[in-house]
Amino acid sequence: MPIFWLGLMLLILFAAQLEILPTGGLMPVGMDPPRVTGMSVVDSVLSGDPALIRLSVLHLVLPAVTLATIPLALITRVTRAEVVAAGLLDHVRTARAKGLDGSVVVRRHVLRNAAIPILTVVGLQLGLLLSGAVLTESIYALPGLGRLMVDSILSRDYPVAQAAAMFTAAIFVIVNFVVDIGYLLLDPRVRRP
């Protein structure tokens, strides 16, 4: 399902119908915490006011669920498939036959073999979260990098649009670099000279 449709359905259900969560924005009008960092949750925590902390977290629940639902489904499916496949390997059966505890077998043998494809999917999904942020920020009226990109393109402010695109590309490259470093840490076969 598209992220914009999911966002709108969550907004209609939880904000309009059930009135459990706020409709959008970072904070209600007039409830802003003192600006220190510009991030509402951090500023609320720094203010020490529990009501502000609660409000700032509640304002981020729907956008976070909207943004995380689709990648979470894919990561869960890949994790399950890889763990099942790794559990059928010969050395895993041997470890179980030797009488090793089930949690030790899973931790040492199954998860280690399943981690590389899972890490790859997580890295790619983090990159896709950046593109989903544009829609999510627009639906929930959040100020952010995606919204800055859209606003700068619509107002023909090309230097700002280019800077936002470069920043997004840099984040994507850094995430993929961290994934490559994770390969080195998880799989000793990658470290061969």
C-alpha positions in Angstrom: 0.0 0.0 0.0 1.3 3.5 -0.8 2.6 5.5 2.1 0.4 8.5 1.4 -2.7 6.2 1.5 -1.6 4.6 4.8 -0.9 8.0 6.3 -4.3 9.4 5.3 -6.1 6.3 6.6 -4.2 6.4 10.0 -5.0 10.2 10.2 -8.7 9.6 9.5 -8.9 6.7 12.0 -6.8 7.8 14.9 -7.1 11.6 14.7 -10.5 12.3 13.2 -12.7 9.3 14.2 -11.2 8.1 17.5 -9.5 11.4 18.5 -6.7 9.5 20.2 -3.8 11.2 18.5 -3.2 14.7 17.2 -3.8 15.5 13.5 -0.4 16.9 12.7 2.3 19.4 13.3 4.9 19.3 16.0 3.0 20.8 18.9 -0.4 22.5 19.5 -0.4 26.3 19.0 0.9 28.1 22.0 2.4 25.0 23.6 5.9 25.2 22.1 8.7 24.4 24.5 11.6 26.8 24.7 13.7 26.4 21.5 17.1 25.1 22.2 17.8 22.5 19.5 14.8 23.0 17.2 13.6 19.4 17.7 10.4 19.4 19.6 10.9 16.2 21.6 14.5 17.1 22.6 13.4 20.6 23.6 10.5 19.2 25.6 12.8 16.9 27.5 15.2 19.7 28.1 12.3 21.8 29.5 11.5 19.1 32.0 7.8 19.5 31.6 6.1 16.1 31.4 3.0 17.5 29.7 5.2 18.9 26.9 7.1 15.7 26.5 3.9 13.7 26.3 2.4 16.1 23.7 5.6 16.1 21.5 5.8 12.3 21.5 2.1 12.0 20.7 2.6 14.3 17.7 5.2 11.9 16.3 3.3 8.6 16.8 1.3 8.7 13.6 4.2 9.9 11.3 6.5 7.3 12.8 4.0 4.4 12.3 3.2 5.6 8.8 6.9 5.7 7.9 7.9 2.5 9.5 5.1 0.1 8.6 6.0 -0.7 5.0 9.8 -1.2 5.6 9.0 -3.2 8.8 6.9 -5.7 6.8 9.7 -6.3 4.3 12.4 -6.6 6.9 10.2 -9.0 8.9 9.6 -11.2 5.9 13.3 -11.3 4.9 14.3 -12.0 8.5 11.9 -14.9 8.7 13.0 -16.4 5.4 16.7 -16.1 6.2 16.4 -17.5 9.7 14.4 -20.5 8.4 17.0 -21.1 5.6 19.9 -20.8 8.0 18.3 -23.1 10.5 18.4 -25.9 7.9 22.2 -25.7 7.3 24.3 -28.7 8.2 26.4 -27.0 10.9 23.2 -25.8 12.7 21.8 -29.4 12.7 25.2 -30.6 14.0 25.2 -28.0 16.8 21.7 -29.1 17.8 22.7 -32.7 17.7 25.6 -32.0 20.0 23.1 -30.8 22.6 23.8 -27.0 22.5 21.1 -24.9 24.0 18.5 -23.6 21.5 19.2 -19.9 22.2 23.0 -20.5 21.8 22.4 -22.2 18.4 20.2 -19.4 17.2 22.5 -16.6 18.4 25.8 -18.1 17.3 24.9 -20.1 14.2 21.5 -19.1 12.8 21.5 -15.3 13.2 25.1 -14.9 12.1 24.4 -16.6 8.8 21.1 -14.8 8.4 22.5 -11.3 9.3 24.1 -10.3 6.0 20.9 -10.3 3.8 18.9 -8.8 6.7 21.5 -6.0 7.0 21.4 -5.4 3.3 17.6 -5.0 3.3 17.7 -2.7 6.4 20.3 -0.5 4.7 18.2 -0.2 1.5 15.0 0.4 3.5 16.7 3.3 5.4 17.4 4.9 2.1 13.8 4.5 1.1 12.7 6.1 4.3 14.2 9.3 3.1 11.9 9.3 0.1 8.9 8.4 2.2 9.6 11.2 4.6 8.6 13.7 1.8 5.1 12.4 1.7 4.8 11.8 5.5 5.9 15.3 6.3 3.4 16.7 3.8 0.5 14.6 5.2 1.2 15.5 8.8 2.4 19.1 8.3 5.8 18.5 9.8 8.8 20.7 9.1 11.7 18.6 7.8 14.1 17.8 5.0 11.4 16.4 2.7 9.1 19.3 3.2 12.0 21.7 2.6 12.7 20.0 -0.7 9.1 20.2 -1.9 8.7 23.8 -0.8 11.9 24.8 -2.4 11.0 23.1 -5.7 7.6 24.7 -5.8 9.0 28.1 -5.1 11.8 27.6 -7.6 14.5 28.0 -5.1 16.9 25.6 -6.9 20.0 26.1 -4.7 18.1 25.0 -1.6 16.5 22.0 -3.5 20.0 21.0 -4.7 21.5 21.2 -1.2 18.6 19.1 0.2 19.1 16.5 -2.5 22.9 16.4 -1.9 22.3 16.1 1.8 19.8 13.2 1.2 22.3 11.5 -1.1 25.1 11.9 1.5 22.9 10.3 4.1 22.2 7.4 1.7 25.9 6.9 1.0 26.8 7.0 4.7 24.1 4.4 5.5 25.4 2.1 2.8 29.0 2.6 4.1 27.8 1.6 7.6 26.1 -1.5 6.1 29.4 -2.4 4.4 31.3 -2.0 7.6 28.6 -4.2 9.2 29.4 -6.9 6.6 33.0 -6.9 7.8 32.0 -7.3 11.4 29.4 -10.0 10.8 31.1 -12.2 8.2 34.7 -13.3 8.5 34.8 -14.4 4.9 34.6 -10.8 3.8 37.8 -10.0 5.6 40.0 -12.2 3.4 43.1 -10.4 2.1 
